[in-house]
Amino acid sequence: MFPCVLPEQPPKKRQREAYQLPAGRHGLSRQFVVSNQRERILAAVADVCSAAGYVAMSVEDIVVTSGVSRRTFYDNFRGKEDVYLAAYDEVTQQLLTQVYAAYEGADGLVAKVRDSLSAFLNFVADEPAFADMCIVEVMAAGSTAIERRNRTMAAFAEMIGQAAAAELPKTKLPPALTAETLVGGIYEVVYSRVLQGRGEELPALLPDLLFSVLLPYVGRETASSLLKNERRRSKPKAGKQADAG
């Protein structure tokens, strides 16, 4: 008996991903196409870096994940370090924009520190791939990346220092290095949570971190009172989450 031979089926067309542009003539402007491709590449850097780490990340990984050609990649970036730095700058700009908006929208030292710190913690919790790329993997991305990380941290320290200087008399201001030290400590707390895949826990740390930041500026009594108030404010949210579960 001869085996049954099925007629050859035409190969299935590969389905285009939602983020990919239509093939062939599409009537889209060159500027739109280039912008779209660049954004996809930068988003792919965060995804690949988070999954594989900076050291193991390759241009090929980024090309495959973004759905662009190698030629398109090299039309936009010189290589792995160049694209990482571009992605880092893009993400930190988004982060700083949100933090500055919270800072400028608040009145007084306590509110400015609280709202800007909350914006930072929520951004990191909501964007785990970006957090991995900018907080953890930046340490493996070379001296230029670390220098940019240091500039970002300096921007946060400057916000604290400015808010304190605007409200407190010079005689009650702690040393200028205080703000830088506080930001460094917050970074270590955030780093450890993100490294362990626990970034979603960060917003719940707001009361304790707020206490730590404000203690040198407002004193223990005021800082302790603020800590109690913040913990009280966070309890209803936790209760609602428990009820929802």
Secondary structure, 3 states (H helix, E strand, C coil): CCCCCCCCCCCCCCCCCCCCCCCCCCCCCHHHHHHHHHHHHHHHHHHHHHHHCCCCCCHHHHHHHHCCCHHHHHHHCCCHHHHHHHHHHHHHHHHHHHHHHHHHCCCCHHHHHHHHHHHHHHHHHHCHHHHHHHHHHHHHCCHHHHHHHHHHHHHHHHHHHHHHHHHCCHHHCCCCHHHHHHHHHHHHHHHHHHHCCCHHHHHHHHHHHHHHHHHHHHCHHHHHHHHHHHHHHHHHHHHHHHHHC
